[in-house]
Amino acid sequence: MGKVISYMNAAELGIFCQIELESKERIFISMGRDEESPDSPCGVKIFEMDSEGVYPIEKIWGSCDFLRLQLYFGIQEDGTPCEKYFLDCIRDRLINCSSIKEVKAKLGISWVQ
């Protein structure tokens, strides 16, 4: 199981989480806010990070479509609604991935080899 390296869920400071996977690879989950509607998420981006967790290597997933985000992360793998903060739903979905390859597969990225 992976571990949380950094976590911030404060709209005024930032909404993000960095996870170190079992493979020691790292991902960074970033959530944005719509300036006109600050109570609703504007988008989610997930990055592969360098081994130190300082620089993003590549964006591996992203969406600003709230319906798509709800379909991917608003429902837990057992089919029940996720009743936590949205960032926590995403974190919980990806923290058990053993590698970036598995993260991509779980996110439905078809070009994963």
Number of C-alpha atoms within 10 A of each C-alpha: 11 18 15 15 13 12 17 13 15 9 14 8 8 14 19 22 21 23 24 24 22 16 12 15 18 25 30 25 22 18 21 17 18 12 10 8 9 12 10 12 20 18 16 22 16 22 20 22 21 14 14 10 18 10 12 15 13 12 14 16 16 16 14 16 12 15 11 11 19 14 10 17 22 21 16 16 11 7 8 9 13 18 11 11 11 19 21 17 19 21 21 15 18 24 20 16 20 17 20 22 13 16 23 18 15 14 16 12 14 9 7 11 7
